[in-house]
Amino acid sequence: MSAKLFSSIPIKSITFKNRIVISPMCQYSAQDGFANDWHLVHLGIRATGGAALIIQEATAVSPEGRISPSDLGLWKDEHIEKMQSINKFIISQNSVPGIQLAHAGRKASVSEPWNGNKKLEEINGGWKTVAPSVIGYHSNEESPIALDKTGIQKVISDFRLATKRALEAGFQVVEIHAAHGYLLHQFLSPLSNFRIDEYGGSFENRIRLLLEVLETVQSEWPANLPLFVRISATDWADGGWNIEESIQLSKILKEKGVDLIDVSSGGLVSHQQILLGPNYQVPFAGRIKKETGILTGAVGLIIESSQAEEIVATGKADLVLFARASLRNPNLALAFAKELNEKITWPKQYERAKI
């Protein structure tokens, strides 16, 4: 019997050759938002490694939307050229290039992980951060600026312009980042959103910005190309965003034309209590898929081919996204195919290494 993990899946006009996806992973290796040869090699080698979809790291829609000063960005036209080059290579390897568009909100302006992942003051290359409310991720750091209506409209406009550039750069999938405690997630959760206007309070108000961002992205993104949204299914904290709200949101997103929910969790508050373990986030993807009918992607401590095969074969998710496992082995799909006795096409330059 053929492995479900290596079956193709059509989403809109794109057919993915298998169900293996390289998750967006920040490399903290850009200058002024520009991609460089590190990104070409990092993304390109995973395309030669057999994954169907390669999603570029969280790419900031504005300078203040970066997590760190070394994040990729797509806030100006000059960023497009190098990304075009990278995407052409990915496509040449029969993989699909995707991009995750993001705004870090109050979690912006921090140093790279190897430099301590610490909040940066403006004097040290940092900047003022923005959020739905005047409350920081850590209690001992400078509070963010609460976005006013003008600021919110700028965020929406920034997503629209970045989407337009993403299309010109040759991306074939766009993912809106509404997870991991970044700006759109900050609006979703009552633990970070204390607003009393139409963007805060009720569930309908807290999801408003995400829906407005979705609408503006759709105004630039072709209807025949896949559109994903990544969410944190739960905050892992009392009184926070939860799986029931995630299911409710996913129903709405499906009705509005989103193709797939990339289901992660956590990242909003420092006091979260995550129950880590193999497949720990898969049940969230399974519930969302079962209760809404939308396609889902599963992530989180999925490291074995047997794990991934079981997830898609039993209908818990439609795609499986790999991050750290892919960092350890960029040829993950080639390795999994061998383990599952699947014959897949290798790059012709590597064929002599097949056993």
BALOBA-1460 file (C-alpha; in Angstrom, 3 decimals):
// residues 355
<rec num="1" residu="m" x="0.000" y="0.000" z="0.000"/>
<rec num="2" residu="s" x="1.299" y="3.429" z="-0.905"/>
<rec num="3" residu="a" x="2.054" y="5.865" z="1.891"/>
<rec num="4" residu="k" x="-0.538" y="8.610" z="2.217"/>
<rec num="5" residu="l" x="2.275" y="10.977" z="3.170"/>
<rec num="6" residu="f" x="3.552" y="10.763" z="-0.406"/>
<rec num="7" residu="s" x="0.218" y="11.188" z="-2.130"/>
<rec num="8" residu="s" x="-0.377" y="14.423" z="-3.991"/>
<rec num="9" residu="i" x="-2.966" y="16.966" z="-2.901"/>
<rec num="10" residu="p" x="-4.481" y="19.747" z="-5.020"/>
<rec num="11" residu="i" x="-5.291" y="23.044" z="-3.316"/>
<rec num="12" residu="k" x="-6.773" y="25.586" z="-5.704"/>
<rec num="13" residu="s" x="-4.594" y="25.607" z="-8.842"/>
<rec num="14" residu="i" x="-1.532" y="24.138" z="-7.108"/>
<rec num="15" residu="t" x="-0.933" y="20.410" z="-6.766"/>
<rec num="16" residu="f" x="1.500" y="19.529" z="-3.993"/>
<rec num="17" residu="k" x="3.497" y="16.403" z="-4.826"/>
<rec num="18" residu="n" x="3.355" y="15.104" z="-1.226"/>
<rec num="19" residu="r" x="2.163" y="16.177" z="2.207"/>
<rec num="20" residu="i" x="5.559" y="17.267" z="3.570"/>
<rec num="21" residu="v" x="5.990" y="20.987" z="4.226"/>
<rec num="22" residu="i" x="8.966" y="22.945" z="5.486"/>
<rec num="23" residu="s" x="7.620" y="25.183" z="8.209"/>
<rec num="24" residu="p" x="8.587" y="28.868" z="8.274"/>
<rec num="25" residu="m" x="11.696" y="29.175" z="10.446"/>
<rec num="26" residu="c" x="13.317" y="32.504" z="11.276"/>
<rec num="27" residu="q" x="16.980" y="32.574" z="10.295"/>
<rec num="28" residu="y" x="17.819" y="36.013" z="11.731"/>
<rec num="29" residu="s" x="20.250" y="36.504" z="8.866"/>
<rec num="30" residu="a" x="18.896" y="39.451" z="6.880"/>
<rec num="31" residu="q" x="20.034" y="43.061" z="6.742"/>
<rec num="32" residu="d" x="17.340" y="45.716" z="6.369"/>
<rec num="33" residu="g" x="14.910" y="42.952" z="5.461"/>
<rec num="34" residu="f" x="16.884" y="41.740" z="2.439"/>
<rec num="35" residu="a" x="17.231" y="38.042" z="1.630"/>
<rec num="36" residu="n" x="20.712" y="36.831" z="0.774"/>
<rec num="37" residu="d" x="22.587" y="33.682" z="-0.166"/>
<rec num="38" residu="w" x="22.005" y="32.150" z="3.275"/>
<rec num="39" residu="h" x="18.270" y="32.151" z="2.540"/>
<rec num="40" residu="l" x="18.866" y="30.774" z="-0.951"/>
<rec num="41" residu="v" x="20.815" y="27.822" z="0.440"/>
<rec num="42" residu="h" x="18.574" y="27.292" z="3.489"/>
<rec num="43" residu="l" x="15.359" y="27.220" z="1.451"/>
<rec num="44" residu="g" x="16.839" y="25.751" z="-1.714"/>
<rec num="45" residu="i" x="18.387" y="22.697" z="-0.108"/>
<rec num="46" residu="r" x="15.043" y="21.785" z="1.424"/>
<rec num="47" residu="a" x="13.499" y="21.952" z="-2.007"/>
<rec num="48" residu="t" x="16.142" y="19.559" z="-3.354"/>
<rec num="49" residu="g" x="15.396" y="17.456" z="-0.265"/>
<rec num="50" residu="g" x="11.977" y="16.554" z="-1.592"/>
<rec num="51" residu="a" x="9.464" y="18.622" z="0.396"/>
<rec num="52" residu="a" x="6.369" y="19.687" z="-1.525"/>
<rec num="53" residu="l" x="6.062" y="23.171" z="-0.034"/>
<rec num="54" residu="i" x="8.793" y="25.440" z="1.297"/>
<rec num="55" residu="i" x="7.401" y="28.302" z="3.408"/>
<rec num="56" residu="q" x="9.741" y="31.245" z="3.876"/>
<rec num="57" residu="e" x="10.187" y="32.428" z="7.433"/>
<rec num="58" residu="a" x="7.932" y="35.016" z="9.084"/>
<rec num="59" residu="t" x="8.480" y="37.945" z="6.750"/>
<rec num="60" residu="a" x="7.726" y="41.371" z="8.190"/>
<rec num="61" residu="v" x="5.211" y="43.594" z="6.436"/>
<rec num="62" residu="s" x="6.852" y="46.675" z="7.975"/>
<rec num="63" residu="p" x="10.152" y="47.505" z="9.700"/>
<rec num="64" residu="e" x="8.438" y="47.724" z="13.098"/>
<rec num="65" residu="g" x="6.823" y="44.347" z="12.418"/>
<rec num="66" residu="r" x="10.137" y="42.483" z="12.553"/>
<rec num="67" residu="i" x="10.914" y="40.252" z="15.503"/>
<rec num="68" residu="s" x="14.564" y="41.247" z="15.321"/>
<rec num="69" residu="p" x="16.612" y="43.663" z="13.208"/>
<rec num="70" residu="s" x="17.801" y="40.592" z="11.265"/>
<rec num="71" residu="d" x="14.389" y="39.415" z="10.049"/>
<rec num="72" residu="l" x="13.352" y="39.187" z="6.418"/>
<rec num="73" residu="g" x="10.964" y="41.868" z="5.201"/>
<rec num="74" residu="l" x="8.760" y="42.699" z="2.269"/>
<rec num="75" residu="w" x="7.946" y="46.332" z="2.991"/>
<rec num="76" residu="k" x="9.692" y="47.768" z="-0.075"/>
<rec num="77" residu="d" x="10.000" y="46.822" z="-3.710"/>
<rec num="78" residu="e" x="13.749" y="46.359" z="-3.477"/>
<rec num="79" residu="h" x="13.192" y="43.224" z="-1.383"/>
<rec num="80" residu="i" x="11.555" y="41.438" z="-4.304"/>
<rec num="81" residu="e" x="14.509" y="40.664" z="-6.562"/>
<rec num="82" residu="k" x="16.415" y="38.200" z="-4.363"/>
<rec num="83" residu="m" x="13.221" y="36.431" z="-3.350"/>
<rec num="84" residu="q" x="12.363" y="36.001" z="-7.034"/>
<rec num="85" residu="s" x="15.701" y="34.272" z="-7.562"/>
<rec num="86" residu="i" x="15.171" y="31.941" z="-4.595"/>
<rec num="87" residu="n" x="11.633" y="31.080" z="-5.681"/>
<rec num="88" residu="k" x="12.699" y="30.277" z="-9.229"/>
<rec num="89" residu="f" x="15.132" y="27.730" z="-7.832"/>
<rec num="90" residu="i" x="12.508" y="26.182" z="-5.549"/>
<rec num="91" residu="i" x="10.103" y="25.842" z="-8.479"/>
<rec num="92" residu="s" x="12.872" y="24.277" z="-10.605"/>
<rec num="93" residu="q" x="13.015" y="21.484" z="-8.014"/>
<rec num="94" residu="n" x="9.287" y="20.745" z="-8.369"/>
<rec num="95" residu="s" x="8.556" y="22.326" z="-5.005"/>
<rec num="96" residu="v" x="6.187" y="25.176" z="-4.226"/>
<rec num="97" residu="p" x="7.464" y="28.439" z="-2.692"/>
<rec num="98" residu="g" x="5.336" y="29.918" z="0.070"/>
<rec num="99" residu="i" x="5.674" y="32.926" z="2.335"/>
<rec num="100" residu="q" x="4.423" y="33.689" z="5.822"/>
<rec num="101" residu="l" x="3.490" y="37.363" z="6.180"/>
<rec num="102" residu="a" x="3.815" y="38.628" z="9.714"/>
<rec num="103" residu="h" x="3.846" y="41.489" z="12.192"/>
<rec num="104" residu="a" x="5.440" y="40.810" z="15.569"/>
<rec num="105" residu="g" x="3.566" y="43.481" z="17.517"/>
<rec num="106" residu="r" x="4.698" y="43.678" z="21.138"/>
<rec num="107" residu="k" x="7.154" y="40.778" z="20.622"/>
<rec num="108" residu="a" x="9.189" y="42.847" z="18.161"/>
<rec num="109" residu="s" x="12.513" y="44.598" z="18.683"/>
<rec num="110" residu="v" x="14.511" y="41.786" z="20.272"/>
<rec num="111" residu="s" x="18.036" y="40.579" z="19.602"/>
<rec num="112" residu="e" x="18.800" y="37.394" z="17.692"/>
<rec num="113" residu="p" x="18.666" y="34.143" z="19.744"/>
<rec num="114" residu="w" x="22.452" y="33.825" z="19.788"/>
<rec num="115" residu="n" x="22.607" y="37.385" z="21.137"/>
<rec num="116" residu="g" x="20.314" y="36.663" z="24.054"/>
<rec num="117" residu="n" x="16.841" y="37.197" z="22.554"/>
<rec num="118" residu="k" x="16.600" y="40.352" z="24.671"/>
<rec num="119" residu="k" x="14.463" y="43.439" z="24.204"/>
<rec num="120" residu="l" x="16.419" y="46.095" z="22.326"/>
<rec num="121" residu="e" x="16.337" y="49.731" z="23.335"/>
<rec num="122" residu="e" x="16.212" y="52.298" z="20.536"/>
<rec num="123" residu="i" x="19.779" y="53.300" z="21.340"/>
<rec num="124" residu="n" x="20.847" y="49.705" z="20.559"/>
<rec num="125" residu="g" x="19.032" y="49.359" z="17.263"/>
<rec num="126" residu="g" x="15.570" y="48.641" z="18.617"/>
<rec num="127" residu="w" x="12.298" y="50.496" z="18.115"/>
<rec num="128" residu="k" x="8.986" y="51.272" z="19.777"/>
<rec num="129" residu="t" x="6.659" y="48.308" z="19.559"/>
<rec num="130" residu="v" x="2.901" y="48.336" z="18.991"/>
<rec num="131" residu="a" x="0.116" y="46.126" z="20.297"/>
<rec num="132" residu="p" x="-3.636" y="46.104" z="20.855"/>
<rec num="133" residu="s" x="-3.136" y="47.310" z="24.427"/>
<rec num="134" residu="v" x="-0.462" y="48.850" z="26.622"/>
<rec num="135" residu="i" x="0.840" y="45.626" z="28.097"/>
<rec num="136" residu="g" x="4.179" y="43.997" z="27.307"/>
<rec num="137" residu="y" x="5.087" y="40.356" z="26.875"/>
<rec num="138" residu="h" x="7.326" y="40.613" z="29.942"/>
<rec num="139" residu="s" x="6.337" y="42.767" z="32.914"/>
<rec num="140" residu="n" x="9.844" y="44.224" z="33.268"/>
<rec num="141" residu="e" x="10.071" y="45.641" z="29.735"/>
<rec num="142" residu="e" x="8.890" y="48.903" z="28.248"/>
<rec num="143" residu="s" x="5.211" y="48.732" z="27.390"/>
<rec num="144" residu="p" x="4.159" y="48.820" z="23.722"/>
<rec num="145" residu="i" x="2.108" y="51.605" z="22.179"/>
<rec num="146" residu="a" x="-1.567" y="50.736" z="21.791"/>
<rec num="147" residu="l" x="-2.514" y="51.013" z="18.140"/>
<rec num="148" residu="d" x="-5.025" y="53.733" z="17.332"/>
<rec num="149" residu="k" x="-7.332" y="53.574" z="14.318"/>
<rec num="150" residu="t" x="-4.683" y="55.138" z="12.077"/>
<rec num="151" residu="g" x="-2.130" y="52.592" z="13.247"/>
<rec num="152" residu="i" x="-4.532" y="49.731" z="12.610"/>
<rec num="153" residu="q" x="-5.209" y="50.980" z="9.092"/>
<rec num="154" residu="k" x="-1.441" y="51.123" z="8.489"/>
<rec num="155" residu="v" x="-1.095" y="47.490" z="9.553"/>
<rec num="156" residu="i" x="-3.866" y="46.492" z="7.146"/>
<rec num="157" residu="s" x="-2.285" y="48.500" z="4.329"/>
<rec num="158" residu="d" x="1.138" y="46.999" z="5.055"/>
<rec num="159" residu="f" x="-0.268" y="43.474" z="4.687"/>
<rec num="160" residu="r" x="-1.886" y="44.427" z="1.389"/>
<rec num="161" residu="l" x="1.296" y="45.889" z="-0.090"/>
<rec num="162" residu="a" x="3.398" y="42.969" z="1.128"/>
<rec num="163" residu="t" x="0.952" y="40.558" z="-0.508"/>
<rec num="164" residu="k" x="1.253" y="42.435" z="-3.786"/>
<rec num="165" residu="r" x="5.042" y="42.164" z="-3.591"/>
<rec num="166" residu="a" x="4.849" y="38.475" z="-2.637"/>
<rec num="167" residu="l" x="2.963" y="37.755" z="-5.830"/>
<rec num="168" residu="e" x="5.525" y="39.657" z="-7.895"/>
<rec num="169" residu="a" x="8.303" y="37.744" z="-6.141"/>
<rec num="170" residu="g" x="6.840" y="34.455" z="-7.394"/>
<rec num="171" residu="f" x="5.403" y="32.971" z="-4.228"/>
<rec num="172" residu="q" x="2.564" y="30.522" z="-4.871"/>
<rec num="173" residu="v" x="1.215" y="30.223" z="-1.318"/>
<rec num="174" residu="v" x="0.622" y="32.990" z="1.211"/>
<rec num="175" residu="e" x="0.203" y="32.269" z="4.904"/>
<rec num="176" residu="i" x="-1.078" y="34.945" z="7.285"/>
<rec num="177" residu="h" x="0.686" y="34.621" z="10.637"/>
<rec num="178" residu="a" x="-1.899" y="34.882" z="13.419"/>
<rec num="179" residu="a" x="-0.102" y="32.663" z="15.938"/>
<rec num="180" residu="h" x="2.758" y="32.518" z="18.444"/>
<rec num="181" residu="g" x="1.877" y="35.710" z="20.289"/>
<rec num="182" residu="y" x="2.512" y="38.059" z="17.380"/>
<rec num="183" residu="l" x="0.296" y="41.015" z="16.533"/>
<rec num="184" residu="l" x="-2.774" y="39.313" z="15.056"/>
<rec num="185" residu="h" x="-2.725" y="36.720" z="17.840"/>
<rec num="186" residu="q" x="-2.414" y="39.560" z="20.356"/>
<rec num="187" residu="f" x="-5.717" y="40.924" z="19.072"/>
<rec num="188" residu="l" x="-7.353" y="37.477" z="19.230"/>
<rec num="189" residu="s" x="-6.557" y="36.744" z="22.864"/>
<rec num="190" residu="p" x="-8.244" y="38.375" z="25.880"/>
<rec num="191" residu="l" x="-4.945" y="38.013" z="27.739"/>
<rec num="192" residu="s" x="-3.333" y="40.667" z="25.539"/>
<rec num="193" residu="n" x="-6.316" y="42.577" z="24.163"/>
<rec num="194" residu="f" x="-7.978" y="44.879" z="26.711"/>
<rec num="195" residu="r" x="-9.513" y="47.239" z="24.167"/>
<rec num="196" residu="i" x="-13.003" y="48.653" z="24.628"/>
<rec num="197" residu="d" x="-13.563" y="49.645" z="20.995"/>
<rec num="198" residu="e" x="-14.719" y="47.500" z="18.064"/>
<rec num="199" residu="y" x="-11.384" y="45.600" z="18.135"/>
<rec num="200" residu="g" x="-11.691" y="44.326" z="21.701"/>
<rec num="201" residu="g" x="-13.981" y="42.572" z="24.136"/>
<rec num="202" residu="s" x="-16.226" y="40.091" z="22.342"/>
<rec num="203" residu="f" x="-15.015" y="37.228" z="20.163"/>
<rec num="204" residu="e" x="-16.381" y="39.025" z="17.111"/>
<rec num="205" residu="n" x="-14.408" y="42.156" z="17.967"/>
<rec num="206" residu="r" x="-11.169" y="40.337" z="18.774"/>
<rec num="207" residu="i" x="-11.143" y="38.532" z="15.410"/>
<rec num="208" residu="r" x="-11.983" y="41.724" z="13.501"/>
<rec num="209" residu="l" x="-8.412" y="42.745" z="12.631"/>
<rec num="210" residu="l" x="-7.528" y="39.280" z="11.353"/>
<rec num="211" residu="l" x="-10.614" y="39.301" z="9.123"/>
<rec num="212" residu="e" x="-9.752" y="42.773" z="7.826"/>
<rec num="213" residu="v" x="-6.185" y="41.643" z="7.104"/>
<rec num="214" residu="l" x="-7.567" y="38.567" z="5.344"/>
<rec num="215" residu="e" x="-9.823" y="40.730" z="3.188"/>
<rec num="216" residu="t" x="-6.989" y="43.047" z="2.176"/>
<rec num="217" residu="v" x="-4.681" y="40.112" z="1.413"/>
<rec num="218" residu="q" x="-7.406" y="38.603" z="-0.762"/>
<rec num="219" residu="s" x="-7.722" y="41.895" z="-2.642"/>
<rec num="220" residu="e" x="-4.179" y="41.337" z="-3.991"/>
<rec num="221" residu="w" x="-3.778" y="37.564" z="-3.893"/>
<rec num="222" residu="p" x="-5.214" y="35.647" z="-6.879"/>
<rec num="223" residu="a" x="-8.280" y="33.574" z="-6.040"/>
<rec num="224" residu="n" x="-6.732" y="30.516" z="-7.710"/>
<rec num="225" residu="l" x="-3.670" y="30.409" z="-5.417"/>
<rec num="226" residu="p" x="-3.712" y="28.816" z="-1.943"/>
<rec num="227" residu="l" x="-4.169" y="31.000" z="1.128"/>
<rec num="228" residu="f" x="-3.309" y="29.653" z="4.578"/>
<rec num="229" residu="v" x="-3.677" y="31.093" z="8.087"/>
<rec num="230" residu="r" x="-1.507" y="29.966" z="10.990"/>
<rec num="231" residu="i" x="-3.150" y="30.119" z="14.394"/>
<rec num="232" residu="s" x="-2.259" y="29.152" z="17.932"/>
<rec num="233" residu="a" x="-5.115" y="26.825" z="18.843"/>
<rec num="234" residu="t" x="-4.681" y="27.593" z="22.541"/>
<rec num="235" residu="d" x="-2.714" y="29.994" z="24.696"/>
<rec num="236" residu="w" x="-2.039" y="27.219" z="27.234"/>
<rec num="237" residu="a" x="-3.092" y="29.726" z="29.907"/>
<rec num="238" residu="d" x="-6.249" y="30.283" z="31.943"/>
<rec num="239" residu="g" x="-8.598" y="32.843" z="30.444"/>
<rec num="240" residu="g" x="-6.795" y="32.875" z="27.100"/>
<rec num="241" residu="w" x="-7.619" y="31.972" z="23.533"/>
<rec num="242" residu="n" x="-8.715" y="28.331" z="23.363"/>
<rec num="243" residu="i" x="-9.550" y="25.460" z="21.024"/>
<rec num="244" residu="e" x="-13.272" y="26.218" z="21.029"/>
<rec num="245" residu="e" x="-12.610" y="29.755" z="19.798"/>
<rec num="246" residu="s" x="-10.131" y="28.355" z="17.265"/>
<rec num="247" residu="i" x="-12.809" y="26.070" z="15.856"/>
<rec num="248" residu="q" x="-15.266" y="28.955" z="15.678"/>
<rec num="249" residu="l" x="-12.686" y="31.149" z="13.942"/>
<rec num="250" residu="s" x="-11.737" y="28.373" z="11.512"/>
<rec num="251" residu="k" x="-15.367" y="27.998" z="10.424"/>
<rec num="252" residu="i" x="-15.463" y="31.713" z="9.619"/>
<rec num="253" residu="l" x="-12.119" y="31.626" z="7.819"/>
<rec num="254" residu="k" x="-13.292" y="28.707" z="5.696"/>
<rec num="255" residu="e" x="-16.459" y="30.590" z="4.753"/>
<rec num="256" residu="k" x="-14.315" y="33.561" z="3.726"/>
<rec num="257" residu="g" x="-12.133" y="31.511" z="1.399"/>
<rec num="258" residu="v" x="-9.131" y="30.395" z="3.471"/>
<rec num="259" residu="d" x="-7.885" y="27.037" z="2.209"/>
<rec num="260" residu="l" x="-5.964" y="25.642" z="5.169"/>
<rec num="261" residu="i" x="-5.433" y="26.298" z="8.880"/>
<rec num="262" residu="d" x="-1.832" y="25.753" z="9.962"/>
<rec num="263" residu="v" x="-2.454" y="24.678" z="13.557"/>
<rec num="264" residu="s" x="0.177" y="25.555" z="16.145"/>
<rec num="265" residu="s" x="-0.233" y="26.744" z="19.743"/>
<rec num="266" residu="g" x="1.128" y="29.001" z="22.467"/>
<rec num="267" residu="g" x="3.551" y="31.891" z="22.353"/>
<rec num="268" residu="l" x="1.297" y="34.633" z="23.686"/>
<rec num="269" residu="v" x="2.217" y="34.840" z="27.371"/>
<rec num="270" residu="s" x="5.370" y="34.022" z="29.287"/>
<rec num="271" residu="h" x="3.422" y="32.096" z="31.952"/>
<rec num="272" residu="q" x="2.024" y="29.539" z="29.474"/>
<rec num="273" residu="q" x="2.043" y="25.908" z="30.601"/>
<rec num="274" residu="i" x="2.575" y="23.772" z="27.492"/>
<rec num="275" residu="l" x="2.162" y="20.005" z="27.777"/>
<rec num="276" residu="l" x="5.020" y="19.025" z="25.464"/>
<rec num="277" residu="g" x="5.266" y="15.611" z="23.890"/>
<rec num="278" residu="p" x="5.286" y="13.899" z="20.493"/>
<rec num="279" residu="n" x="2.304" y="15.033" z="18.388"/>
<rec num="280" residu="y" x="1.189" y="17.348" z="21.220"/>
<rec num="281" residu="q" x="-0.503" y="19.791" z="18.837"/>
<rec num="282" residu="v" x="-1.951" y="17.249" z="16.413"/>
<rec num="283" residu="p" x="-5.257" y="16.812" z="18.318"/>
<rec num="284" residu="f" x="-5.969" y="20.517" z="17.763"/>
<rec num="285" residu="a" x="-5.528" y="20.109" z="14.004"/>
<rec num="286" residu="g" x="-7.669" y="17.003" z="14.102"/>
<rec num="287" residu="r" x="-10.541" y="18.697" z="15.929"/>
<rec num="288" residu="i" x="-10.495" y="21.721" z="13.650"/>
<rec num="289" residu="k" x="-10.509" y="19.517" z="10.551"/>
<rec num="290" residu="k" x="-13.263" y="17.263" z="11.878"/>
<rec num="291" residu="e" x="-15.542" y="20.027" z="13.170"/>
<rec num="292" residu="t" x="-15.140" y="22.539" z="10.331"/>
<rec num="293" residu="g" x="-14.189" y="20.510" z="7.263"/>
<rec num="294" residu="i" x="-11.316" y="22.836" z="6.437"/>
<rec num="295" residu="l" x="-7.907" y="21.478" z="5.456"/>
<rec num="296" residu="t" x="-5.372" y="21.545" z="8.294"/>
<rec num="297" residu="g" x="-1.630" y="21.362" z="8.754"/>
<rec num="298" residu="a" x="-0.105" y="19.649" z="11.792"/>
<rec num="299" residu="v" x="3.083" y="20.799" z="13.506"/>
<rec num="300" residu="g" x="5.079" y="20.188" z="16.664"/>
<rec num="301" residu="l" x="7.517" y="17.426" z="17.701"/>
<rec num="302" residu="i" x="6.753" y="15.330" z="14.644"/>
<rec num="303" residu="i" x="10.095" y="13.757" z="13.842"/>
<rec num="304" residu="e" x="9.467" y="10.235" z="12.519"/>
<rec num="305" residu="s" x="8.103" y="9.165" z="9.159"/>
<rec num="306" residu="s" x="5.702" y="6.798" z="10.924"/>
<rec num="307" residu="q" x="4.290" y="9.706" z="12.948"/>
<rec num="308" residu="a" x="3.704" y="11.804" z="9.860"/>
<rec num="309" residu="e" x="2.173" y="8.912" z="7.937"/>
<rec num="310" residu="e" x="-0.249" y="8.125" z="10.767"/>
<rec num="311" residu="i" x="-1.365" y="11.763" z="10.969"/>
<rec num="312" residu="v" x="-2.371" y="12.024" z="7.325"/>
<rec num="313" residu="a" x="-3.514" y="8.409" z="6.907"/>
<rec num="314" residu="t" x="-6.000" y="8.729" z="9.764"/>
<rec num="315" residu="g" x="-7.262" y="12.114" z="8.620"/>
<rec num="316" residu="k" x="-5.979" y="14.196" z="11.526"/>
<rec num="317" residu="a" x="-4.400" y="16.670" z="9.090"/>
<rec num="318" residu="d" x="-3.791" y="17.090" z="5.374"/>
<rec num="319" residu="l" x="-0.240" y="18.419" z="5.522"/>
<rec num="320" residu="v" x="2.558" y="17.895" z="8.035"/>
<rec num="321" residu="l" x="4.965" y="20.765" z="8.671"/>
<rec num="322" residu="f" x="8.519" y="20.188" z="9.838"/>
<rec num="323" residu="a" x="10.830" y="22.724" z="11.464"/>
<rec num="324" residu="r" x="13.615" y="21.480" z="13.754"/>
<rec num="325" residu="a" x="13.518" y="18.011" z="12.205"/>
<rec num="326" residu="s" x="14.207" y="19.693" z="8.866"/>
<rec num="327" residu="l" x="17.089" y="21.666" z="10.321"/>
<rec num="328" residu="r" x="18.649" y="18.391" z="11.403"/>
<rec num="329" residu="n" x="18.014" y="16.781" z="8.023"/>
<rec num="330" residu="p" x="17.176" y="18.994" z="5.034"/>
<rec num="331" residu="n" x="16.620" y="15.819" z="2.967"/>
<rec num="332" residu="l" x="13.777" y="14.765" z="5.224"/>
<rec num="333" residu="a" x="11.373" y="13.807" z="2.432"/>
<rec num="334" residu="l" x="13.997" y="11.676" z="0.698"/>
<rec num="335" residu="a" x="14.748" y="9.890" z="3.974"/>
<rec num="336" residu="f" x="11.075" y="9.376" z="4.827"/>
<rec num="337" residu="a" x="10.388" y="7.942" z="1.377"/>
<rec num="338" residu="k" x="13.067" y="5.310" z="1.898"/>
<rec num="339" residu="e" x="11.710" y="4.428" z="5.343"/>
<rec num="340" residu="l" x="8.173" y="4.087" z="3.978"/>
<rec num="341" residu="n" x="9.308" y="2.175" z="0.855"/>
<rec num="342" residu="e" x="8.124" y="4.908" z="-1.485"/>
<rec num="343" residu="k" x="9.868" y="5.568" z="-4.782"/>
<rec num="344" residu="i" x="10.109" y="9.303" z="-5.397"/>
<rec num="345" residu="t" x="12.073" y="11.453" z="-7.791"/>
<rec num="346" residu="w" x="15.477" y="12.576" z="-6.562"/>
<rec num="347" residu="p" x="17.452" y="15.489" z="-8.011"/>
<rec num="348" residu="k" x="19.366" y="13.959" z="-10.904"/>
<rec num="349" residu="q" x="22.599" y="15.282" z="-9.414"/>
<rec num="350" residu="y" x="21.993" y="13.109" z="-6.320"/>
<rec num="351" residu="e" x="20.612" y="9.950" z="-7.946"/>
<rec num="352" residu="r" x="23.849" y="8.034" z="-7.599"/>
<rec num="353" residu="a" x="23.413" y="8.181" z="-3.824"/>
<rec num="354" residu="k" x="20.137" y="6.239" z="-3.919"/>
<rec num="355" residu="i" x="20.321" y="2.759" z="-2.446"/>
